[in-house]
Amino acid sequence: MKKDDELAAAAALAAAGGWDPAARRRAFLSLCLLPALAVLAFVLVYPLFYNVLISLSDASIYRIRDWRISGINQYLNVFREPQFWVIFSKTVLWTAASTFLQVAIGVALAVVLHQDFIRGRPAWRLLLLLPWAMPQYIAALTWRGMFHGETGAVNQFLGKAFGLPPIEWLTSPFEAFAAATLVNVWMGFPFMMIVALVGLRSIPPGLYEAAVLDGASTWTQFVRLTAPMLRPIMLPATTLGIIWNFNNLNVIWLFSNGGEPGDSTHILASYVYKTAFTYYQFGWSAALSVVIFVILFLAVQAFLQAGRWRR
Protein backbone atom coordinates (compact mmCIF):
# COMPACT_ATOMS: atom_id res chain seq x y z
CA MET A 1 0.00 0.00 0.00
CA LYS A 2 2.80 2.36 0.85
CA LYS A 3 4.41 1.85 -2.56
CA ASP A 4 1.11 2.45 -4.33
CA ASP A 5 0.63 5.65 -2.38
CA GLU A 6 4.09 6.85 -3.36
CA LEU A 7 3.42 6.13 -7.06
CA ALA A 8 0.10 7.94 -6.86
CA ALA A 9 1.73 10.92 -5.18
CA ALA A 10 4.47 11.04 -7.83
CA ALA A 11 1.87 10.92 -10.59
CA ALA A 12 -0.11 13.73 -8.91
CA LEU A 13 3.00 15.88 -8.62
CA ALA A 14 3.92 15.22 -12.25
CA ALA A 15 0.41 16.14 -13.40
CA ALA A 16 0.45 19.28 -11.28
CA GLY A 17 3.76 20.34 -12.81
CA GLY A 18 2.57 19.66 -16.38
CA TRP A 19 4.79 16.60 -16.80
CA ASP A 20 2.97 13.54 -18.15
CA PRO A 21 5.01 10.32 -17.74
CA ALA A 22 3.31 8.70 -20.76
CA ALA A 23 4.02 11.71 -22.95
CA ARG A 24 7.61 11.84 -21.75
CA ARG A 25 8.01 8.15 -22.58
CA ARG A 26 6.63 8.70 -26.08
CA ALA A 27 8.98 11.65 -26.56
CA PHE A 28 11.94 9.56 -25.43
CA LEU A 29 11.04 6.75 -27.82
CA SER A 30 10.68 9.27 -30.65
CA LEU A 31 14.14 10.62 -29.91
CA CYS A 32 15.50 7.07 -30.05
CA LEU A 33 14.02 6.67 -33.53
CA LEU A 34 15.56 9.87 -34.89
CA PRO A 35 18.99 8.36 -35.78
CA ALA A 36 17.35 5.49 -37.65
CA LEU A 37 15.02 7.88 -39.48
CA ALA A 38 17.95 10.10 -40.39
CA VAL A 39 19.89 7.16 -41.85
CA LEU A 40 16.78 5.98 -43.72
CA ALA A 41 16.25 9.44 -45.18
CA PHE A 42 19.91 9.61 -46.26
CA VAL A 43 20.09 6.18 -47.94
CA LEU A 44 16.53 5.95 -49.30
CA VAL A 45 14.56 9.19 -49.46
CA TYR A 46 17.36 11.46 -50.73
CA PRO A 47 18.49 9.10 -53.55
CA LEU A 48 14.87 8.63 -54.60
CA PHE A 49 14.17 12.35 -54.90
CA TYR A 50 17.54 13.00 -56.54
CA ASN A 51 16.84 10.27 -59.09
CA VAL A 52 13.49 11.88 -59.92
CA LEU A 53 15.26 15.23 -60.32
CA ILE A 54 17.87 13.73 -62.65
CA SER A 55 15.10 12.09 -64.68
CA LEU A 56 13.76 15.56 -65.46
CA SER A 57 17.14 16.76 -66.75
CA ASP A 58 19.45 16.27 -69.74
CA ALA A 59 22.29 14.86 -67.62
CA SER A 60 24.78 12.69 -69.52
CA ILE A 61 28.51 12.07 -69.73
CA TYR A 62 28.77 15.36 -71.65
CA ARG A 63 26.71 17.33 -69.13
CA ILE A 64 27.68 16.02 -65.72
CA ARG A 65 27.90 19.34 -63.86
CA ASP A 66 26.01 21.74 -66.10
CA TRP A 67 22.87 19.68 -66.70
CA ARG A 68 19.57 21.51 -67.04
CA ILE A 69 15.96 20.67 -66.30
CA SER A 70 14.25 19.53 -69.49
CA GLY A 71 10.83 18.53 -68.15
CA ILE A 72 9.33 15.20 -69.16
CA ASN A 73 11.35 14.86 -72.34
CA GLN A 74 13.32 11.93 -70.98
CA TYR A 75 10.10 10.06 -70.10
CA LEU A 76 8.78 10.66 -73.60
CA ASN A 77 12.07 9.37 -75.01
CA VAL A 78 11.75 6.22 -72.92
CA PHE A 79 8.33 5.36 -74.34
CA ARG A 80 9.40 6.31 -77.87
CA GLU A 81 12.34 3.91 -77.73
CA PRO A 82 11.37 0.66 -79.54
CA GLN A 83 13.93 -1.30 -77.51
CA PHE A 84 12.06 -0.40 -74.32
CA TRP A 85 8.95 -2.31 -75.38
CA VAL A 86 10.95 -5.35 -76.43
CA ILE A 87 12.83 -5.47 -73.14
CA PHE A 88 9.63 -4.78 -71.19
CA SER A 89 8.01 -7.83 -72.82
CA LYS A 90 11.03 -9.95 -71.93
CA THR A 91 10.92 -8.66 -68.36
CA VAL A 92 7.28 -9.67 -68.00
CA LEU A 93 8.06 -13.12 -69.40
CA TRP A 94 11.14 -13.44 -67.18
CA THR A 95 9.24 -12.43 -64.04
CA ALA A 96 6.17 -14.57 -64.73
CA ALA A 97 8.12 -17.70 -65.69
CA SER A 98 10.63 -17.40 -62.86
CA THR A 99 8.05 -16.71 -60.17
CA PHE A 100 5.66 -19.43 -61.35
CA LEU A 101 8.37 -22.10 -61.54
CA GLN A 102 9.91 -21.08 -58.23
CA VAL A 103 6.56 -21.31 -56.44
CA ALA A 104 5.55 -24.55 -58.17
CA ILE A 105 8.85 -26.32 -57.51
CA GLY A 106 9.10 -24.95 -53.98
CA VAL A 107 5.59 -26.03 -52.98
CA ALA A 108 6.02 -29.46 -54.62
CA LEU A 109 9.28 -30.12 -52.75
CA ALA A 110 7.79 -28.84 -49.50
CA VAL A 111 4.85 -31.24 -49.80
CA VAL A 112 7.23 -34.15 -50.45
CA LEU A 113 9.55 -33.24 -47.56
CA HIS A 114 6.56 -32.86 -45.25
CA GLN A 115 5.68 -36.53 -45.59
CA ASP A 116 6.55 -38.77 -42.65
CA PHE A 117 8.02 -41.57 -44.80
CA ILE A 118 10.85 -39.33 -46.06
CA ARG A 119 14.05 -40.19 -44.20
CA GLY A 120 16.70 -37.61 -43.38
CA ARG A 121 14.40 -34.65 -43.90
CA PRO A 122 16.70 -32.14 -42.12
CA ALA A 123 19.57 -33.14 -44.40
CA TRP A 124 17.40 -32.82 -47.51
CA ARG A 125 16.17 -29.40 -46.40
CA LEU A 126 19.74 -28.23 -45.84
CA LEU A 127 20.86 -29.57 -49.21
CA LEU A 128 17.97 -27.96 -51.10
CA LEU A 129 18.54 -24.65 -49.32
CA LEU A 130 22.08 -24.28 -50.68
CA PRO A 131 21.11 -22.65 -54.03
CA TRP A 132 19.40 -19.82 -52.17
CA ALA A 133 22.17 -19.45 -49.59
CA MET A 134 24.94 -19.33 -52.21
CA PRO A 135 26.04 -15.82 -53.25
CA GLN A 136 24.41 -14.89 -56.54
CA TYR A 137 27.59 -13.83 -58.31
CA ILE A 138 29.25 -17.18 -57.54
CA ALA A 139 26.20 -19.17 -58.66
CA ALA A 140 25.71 -17.13 -61.85
CA LEU A 141 29.33 -17.40 -62.94
CA THR A 142 29.43 -21.11 -62.09
CA TRP A 143 26.33 -21.78 -64.16
CA ARG A 144 27.78 -19.70 -67.01
CA GLY A 145 30.70 -22.10 -67.13
CA MET A 146 28.38 -25.12 -66.97
CA PHE A 147 26.34 -23.79 -69.93
CA HIS A 148 29.42 -23.27 -72.09
CA GLY A 149 28.77 -24.58 -75.58
CA GLU A 150 31.93 -26.70 -75.90
CA THR A 151 33.17 -27.57 -72.42
CA GLY A 152 30.07 -27.05 -70.29
CA ALA A 153 28.71 -29.82 -68.10
CA VAL A 154 25.15 -29.25 -69.34
CA ASN A 155 25.93 -30.07 -72.97
CA GLN A 156 28.06 -33.03 -71.93
CA PHE A 157 25.19 -34.42 -69.87
CA LEU A 158 22.63 -33.90 -72.64
CA GLY A 159 24.96 -35.51 -75.17
CA LYS A 160 25.69 -38.60 -73.08
CA ALA A 161 22.17 -39.05 -71.68
CA PHE A 162 20.04 -38.19 -74.74
CA GLY A 163 22.50 -38.06 -77.64
CA LEU A 164 21.77 -34.38 -78.33
CA PRO A 165 24.21 -32.21 -80.27
CA PRO A 166 25.90 -29.30 -78.45
CA ILE A 167 23.61 -26.33 -77.85
CA GLU A 168 25.01 -22.81 -78.04
CA TRP A 169 23.49 -21.64 -74.77
CA LEU A 170 25.48 -18.43 -74.47
CA THR A 171 25.63 -17.25 -78.07
CA SER A 172 22.01 -17.72 -79.21
CA PRO A 173 19.44 -15.17 -77.96
CA PHE A 174 16.62 -17.59 -77.15
CA GLU A 175 18.84 -20.23 -75.57
CA ALA A 176 20.74 -17.64 -73.53
CA PHE A 177 17.53 -16.12 -72.16
CA ALA A 178 16.06 -19.55 -71.39
CA ALA A 179 19.25 -20.66 -69.63
CA ALA A 180 19.33 -17.48 -67.53
CA THR A 181 15.70 -18.08 -66.54
CA LEU A 182 16.50 -21.64 -65.46
CA VAL A 183 19.43 -20.40 -63.37
CA ASN A 184 17.18 -17.81 -61.73
CA VAL A 185 14.59 -20.49 -60.94
CA TRP A 186 17.29 -22.71 -59.45
CA MET A 187 18.45 -19.90 -57.19
CA GLY A 188 14.96 -18.88 -56.04
CA PHE A 189 12.93 -22.03 -55.42
CA PRO A 190 14.49 -22.83 -51.98
CA PHE A 191 12.96 -19.69 -50.45
CA MET A 192 9.50 -20.72 -51.63
CA MET A 193 10.12 -24.24 -50.35
CA ILE A 194 11.00 -23.04 -46.83
CA VAL A 195 7.97 -20.73 -46.71
CA ALA A 196 5.69 -23.55 -47.88
CA LEU A 197 7.16 -25.93 -45.28
CA VAL A 198 6.35 -23.42 -42.54
CA GLY A 199 2.81 -23.17 -43.88
CA LEU A 200 2.39 -26.96 -44.04
CA ARG A 201 3.45 -27.31 -40.41
CA SER A 202 0.67 -24.93 -39.38
CA ILE A 203 -2.04 -27.16 -40.91
CA PRO A 204 -3.63 -29.41 -38.23
CA PRO A 205 -3.06 -33.12 -39.06
CA GLY A 206 -6.63 -33.83 -38.02
CA LEU A 207 -7.89 -32.15 -41.17
CA TYR A 208 -6.07 -34.69 -43.33
CA GLU A 209 -7.34 -37.56 -41.18
CA ALA A 210 -10.90 -36.32 -41.65
CA ALA A 211 -10.32 -36.00 -45.41
CA VAL A 212 -9.06 -39.59 -45.60
CA LEU A 213 -12.13 -40.81 -43.73
CA ASP A 214 -14.29 -38.96 -46.25
CA GLY A 215 -12.55 -40.81 -49.07
CA ALA A 216 -10.64 -37.85 -50.51
CA SER A 217 -7.75 -38.72 -52.81
CA THR A 218 -4.27 -37.27 -52.43
CA TRP A 219 -4.87 -34.77 -55.24
CA THR A 220 -8.23 -33.75 -53.77
CA GLN A 221 -6.59 -33.19 -50.39
CA PHE A 222 -4.01 -30.93 -52.01
CA VAL A 223 -6.51 -28.92 -54.07
CA ARG A 224 -9.25 -28.59 -51.43
CA LEU A 225 -7.16 -28.50 -48.25
CA THR A 226 -3.43 -27.86 -48.69
CA ALA A 227 -3.57 -25.16 -51.36
CA PRO A 228 -6.22 -23.00 -49.63
CA MET A 229 -4.40 -23.29 -46.31
CA LEU A 230 -1.10 -22.31 -47.92
CA ARG A 231 -2.51 -19.31 -49.80
CA PRO A 232 -2.27 -16.78 -46.91
CA ILE A 233 1.43 -17.48 -46.41
CA MET A 234 2.35 -17.98 -50.06
CA LEU A 235 0.73 -14.73 -51.22
CA PRO A 236 3.31 -12.42 -49.56
CA ALA A 237 6.11 -14.83 -50.50
CA THR A 238 5.01 -14.75 -54.15
CA THR A 239 4.81 -10.96 -53.97
CA LEU A 240 8.40 -10.84 -52.78
CA GLY A 241 9.34 -13.24 -55.57
CA ILE A 242 7.78 -10.94 -58.18
CA ILE A 243 9.71 -7.96 -56.82
CA TRP A 244 13.00 -9.85 -56.59
CA ASN A 245 12.73 -11.41 -60.04
CA PHE A 246 11.66 -8.16 -61.69
CA ASN A 247 14.69 -6.37 -60.22
CA ASN A 248 17.17 -9.24 -60.42
CA LEU A 249 20.15 -7.59 -62.08
CA ASN A 250 22.85 -10.00 -60.91
CA VAL A 251 21.75 -13.16 -62.69
CA ILE A 252 21.18 -11.55 -66.10
CA TRP A 253 24.24 -9.32 -65.93
CA LEU A 254 26.70 -11.96 -64.74
CA PHE A 255 25.32 -14.99 -66.55
CA SER A 256 24.90 -13.26 -69.91
CA ASN A 257 28.01 -11.08 -69.50
CA GLY A 258 26.10 -7.81 -69.68
CA GLY A 259 23.19 -8.82 -71.90
CA GLU A 260 25.03 -10.85 -74.53
CA PRO A 261 24.59 -11.85 -77.25
CA GLY A 262 23.94 -8.42 -78.73
CA ASP A 263 21.94 -7.02 -75.80
CA SER A 264 19.26 -9.67 -76.48
CA THR A 265 18.98 -11.04 -72.94
CA HIS A 266 18.36 -7.80 -71.08
CA ILE A 267 15.55 -7.22 -68.65
CA LEU A 268 14.65 -3.69 -67.56
CA ALA A 269 16.89 -3.77 -64.47
CA SER A 270 19.98 -4.76 -66.44
CA TYR A 271 19.17 -2.41 -69.31
CA VAL A 272 18.86 0.64 -67.07
CA TYR A 273 22.19 -0.29 -65.48
CA LYS A 274 23.88 -0.52 -68.88
CA THR A 275 22.44 2.76 -70.16
CA ALA A 276 23.64 4.52 -67.01
CA PHE A 277 27.11 3.05 -66.55
CA THR A 278 28.06 1.96 -70.08
CA TYR A 279 26.35 4.54 -72.29
CA TYR A 280 26.34 7.24 -69.54
CA GLN A 281 22.83 8.46 -70.38
CA PHE A 282 22.08 9.49 -66.81
CA GLY A 283 18.87 11.45 -67.41
CA TRP A 284 17.39 8.78 -69.69
CA SER A 285 18.32 5.93 -67.35
CA ALA A 286 16.93 7.83 -64.34
CA ALA A 287 13.64 8.28 -66.17
CA LEU A 288 13.60 4.60 -67.07
CA SER A 289 14.22 3.64 -63.43
CA VAL A 290 11.22 5.74 -62.35
CA VAL A 291 9.11 4.04 -65.01
CA ILE A 292 10.30 0.65 -63.72
CA PHE A 293 9.33 1.62 -60.17
CA VAL A 294 5.84 2.68 -61.26
CA ILE A 295 5.31 -0.48 -63.34
CA LEU A 296 6.43 -2.73 -60.51
CA PHE A 297 4.32 -0.88 -57.94
CA LEU A 298 1.18 -1.15 -60.07
CA ALA A 299 1.85 -4.81 -60.88
CA VAL A 300 2.31 -5.73 -57.21
CA GLN A 301 -0.84 -3.86 -56.21
CA ALA A 302 -2.83 -5.63 -58.91
CA PHE A 303 -1.45 -9.00 -57.81
CA LEU A 304 -2.29 -8.35 -54.16
CA GLN A 305 -5.80 -7.20 -55.05
CA ALA A 306 -6.33 -10.33 -57.14
CA GLY A 307 -5.13 -12.49 -54.24
CA ARG A 308 -7.51 -10.81 -51.80
CA TRP A 309 -10.40 -11.14 -54.26
CA ARG A 310 -9.83 -14.88 -54.62
CA ARG A 311 -9.98 -15.28 -50.86
TAHUSUL-V14570 format. One record per backbone hydrogen bond with DSSP energy under -1.0 kcal/mol. CO is the residue of the C=O (numbers start at 1). NH is the residue of the N-H. If there is no record, write none. Layout:
CO/NH ; CO/NH
//
This chain:
1/5 ; 2/6 ; 3/7 ; 4/8 ; 5/9 ; 6/10 ; 7/11 ; 8/12 ; 9/13 ; 10/14 ; 11/15 ; 12/16 ; 13/17 ; 14/19 ; 15/18 ; 20/24 ; 21/25 ; 22/26 ; 23/27 ; 24/28 ; 25/29 ; 26/30 ; 27/31 ; 28/32 ; 29/33 ; 33/37 ; 34/38 ; 35/39 ; 36/40 ; 37/41 ; 38/42 ; 39/43 ; 40/44 ; 40/45 ; 41/46 ; 44/48 ; 45/49 ; 46/50 ; 47/51 ; 48/52 ; 49/53 ; 50/54 ; 51/55 ; 54/57 ; 56/70 ; 56/71 ; 59/283 ; 68/58 ; 72/76 ; 73/77 ; 74/78 ; 75/79 ; 76/80 ; 82/86 ; 83/87 ; 84/88 ; 85/89 ; 86/90 ; 87/91 ; 88/92 ; 89/93 ; 90/94 ; 91/95 ; 92/96 ; 93/97 ; 94/98 ; 95/99 ; 96/100 ; 97/101 ; 98/102 ; 99/103 ; 100/104 ; 101/105 ; 102/106 ; 103/107 ; 104/108 ; 105/109 ; 106/110 ; 107/111 ; 108/112 ; 109/113 ; 110/114 ; 112/115 ; 115/118 ; 120/124 ; 121/125 ; 122/126 ; 123/127 ; 124/128 ; 125/129 ; 129/133 ; 130/134 ; 135/139 ; 136/140 ; 137/141 ; 138/142 ; 139/143 ; 140/144 ; 141/145 ; 142/146 ; 143/147 ; 145/148 ; 146/154 ; 148/152 ; 152/156 ; 153/157 ; 154/158 ; 155/159 ; 156/160 ; 157/161 ; 158/162 ; 158/164 ; 159/163 ; 167/169 ; 172/176 ; 173/177 ; 174/178 ; 175/179 ; 176/180 ; 177/181 ; 178/182 ; 179/183 ; 180/184 ; 181/185 ; 182/186 ; 183/187 ; 184/188 ; 185/189 ; 188/192 ; 189/193 ; 190/194 ; 191/195 ; 192/196 ; 193/197 ; 194/198 ; 195/199 ; 196/200 ; 197/201 ; 200/203 ; 204/207 ; 205/209 ; 206/210 ; 207/211 ; 208/212 ; 209/213 ; 210/214 ; 211/216 ; 212/215 ; 217/221 ; 218/222 ; 219/223 ; 220/224 ; 221/225 ; 221/226 ; 222/227 ; 225/229 ; 226/230 ; 227/231 ; 230/234 ; 231/235 ; 234/238 ; 235/239 ; 236/240 ; 237/241 ; 238/242 ; 239/243 ; 240/244 ; 241/245 ; 242/246 ; 243/247 ; 245/248 ; 247/249 ; 249/253 ; 250/254 ; 251/255 ; 252/256 ; 253/258 ; 256/260 ; 259/265 ; 261/264 ; 267/271 ; 268/272 ; 269/273 ; 270/274 ; 271/275 ; 272/276 ; 273/277 ; 274/278 ; 274/279 ; 275/281 ; 280/61 ; 280/282 ; 281/285 ; 282/286 ; 283/287 ; 284/288 ; 285/289 ; 286/290 ; 287/291 ; 288/292 ; 289/293 ; 290/294 ; 291/295 ; 292/296 ; 293/297 ; 294/298 ; 295/299 ; 296/300 ; 297/301 ; 298/302 ; 299/303 ; 300/304 ; 301/305 ; 302/306 ; 303/307 ; 304/308 ; 305/309 ; 306/310 ; 307/311
//
